[in-house]
Amino acid sequence: MIKMRSLFVLLMTVLYSFTAMASKIFIPMDADGQANHLKAYGVAYAALKANIAVDWLLNYRGGSFCMDNVESMERLCKLRGVTYEVISDAQYVGIVNEISNPDYNGDIIKLEKAPRIAVYTPLNKEPWDDAVTLVLTYAEIPFDKIYDDEVLADDLAKYDWLHLHHEDFTGQYGKFWAQFRNTSWYQNDQKTAEAIAAKHGFSKVSQLQLAVAKKIRDFVAGGGYMFAMCSATDTYDIALAAEGTDICDVPFDGDPMDPKAQQKLDFTKCFAFKDFRLETNPYVYEYSDIDNTNPRMQMYHVVPTSDYFTLFNFSAKFDPVPTMLCQDHTTTIKGFMGQTTAFRDEVLKSSVLVMGDYKPAHEARYIHGEYGKGTWTFYGGHDPEAYEHKVGDPPTDLNLHPNSPGYRLILNNVLFPAAKKKPRKT
C-alpha cells in the first residue's frame, strides 16, 4: 500500500510538473502552421479584452502570437479553428532567445489593451460592401459603426482606431453620376447626404464632408490611429487640400466649380499626397491623378495574372511600427483593384513611408505616416480577395479565404494600437 501510494504521489508530481511547464499558448502564423490566420487575430483580441497580455513575435513564423496558457483561450482556439500549441516556459524562453539574437531580424512587441474600434460607414452602404467590416466580423472583433452625426458630435474621442469605409470626402457622391444617376440607390444616397448636411447647417455636402475630414484630422493629431482603403484615401487628402475652394461641378452641388480650383489647392494640409491634379470632368470616374488605376492598365499593361505587390522587409528591432504593419506569411500579395487602386509614386510626400509597392507600374499600394501624435495608414484597392469588385457584386465570403495575406494587412492595423510602443533605436 505504501509503495502504491508513493508511486501515486510520484506520478502526480510528474504530471503537475508537466502542467506547470506547459504554461504558454503559442499561435503560429506561418503559411503551413496556421489553419485560420484571420480568426487568430480575433483570438489575440479576445485575450486582450480578457486582460491577458499577448506577445506579438515579429518575423517569427509569420508574426506569431504567444500568451499565458489560460483555459478559456485554449478553448476559444479550438472553437474558432485556430491552430495553436501549448508550450513550456523553457520552450518559450528558447524562442525569446532566438528572436533576441542581434543577427535575427525579429522582435517581441507586448500587446496590452484591446483598442476601441470604430468604422466610419453609412447605414446604407450601397453599392459597396467594405473589406474591413467583413474581416472584423469574420475575425469576431467587436466594433462600432459611426457616421457624420457621431463624428461631428466629437464621439471619436471614445475610440483608439478608426477605419474609413469606401467614401468620397469631396462631396461628389463617388463620381457615380455619369453611370448611375438614374438608379434608386444613387438618388437615395444623395438625398440622405443632403439631409445630413442641412441638419448640421451646411448648404452643400462638400462642406459637410470637409467638416468631417477635419474632425478626423484632429482625432489623428490627438493620438488616434486612422486606416483607410480605396477612395477614402485620396478623397480624404483632396478634401483637406481644397478647403475653401469649390471643386464640385453642377451635377454634384448645383453650381459650377471654381475655375481656379487647381491653383488654389493647398497640399500642405494633406497627409500623404502632393502636386496632384484634379479630374474635373463629372463624366470621368476618377477624382485626380493620385490614383494609378488607368495608367497601370493603359501604360503598363498590368493584368490579373501578373498583378502582385511586394511588402518591404523592415528591421524589426529598429523599425517595429512598419514591421508590425507588414506581418504576413508571404511578402508577395495578390493585387486587387478599386476606385482607388494604387498611388502614383510621383505624388507621394517625402515623409510617406511606403510599405508595399508594385515597381513595374511605379505605384505604392500600402503607405503609412504620422500626423501629430497619431498615425494614418492608406491601403489601395477595395477587396483583397475580389480582383475587380464591381457595383452589385456580392460580398466576399471569408470562409473561403481564412488565410488571406491581403486581409491580414488590415488586421495588423487593428492590433497596432494595442502595442506597447518602443522608442526608435538610432
Secondary structure, 3 states (H helix, E strand, C coil): CHHHHHHHHHHHHHHHHHHHHCCEEEECCCCCCCCCHHHHHHHHHHHHHCCCCEEEEECCCCCEEEEECCHHHHHHHHHHCCCCEEECHHHHHHHHHHHHCCCCCCEEEEECCCCCEEEECCCCCCCCCCHHHHHHHHHCCCCEEECHHHHHCCHHHHCCEEEECCCCCCCCHHHCHHHHCCCHHHHHHHHHHHHHHHHCCCCCHHHHHHHHHHHHHHHHHCCCEEEEECHHHHHHHHHHHCCCCCCCCHHHHCCCCCCCHHHHCCHHHCCCECCCCECCCCCCCCCECCECHHHHHHCCCCCHHHCEEEECCCCCCCCHHHHHHCCCCCCEEECCCCCCCCEEHHHECCCCEEEEEEHHHCEEEEEEEEECCEEEEEECCCCCCCCCCCCCCCCCCHHHCCCCHHHHHHHHHHHHHHECCCCCCC
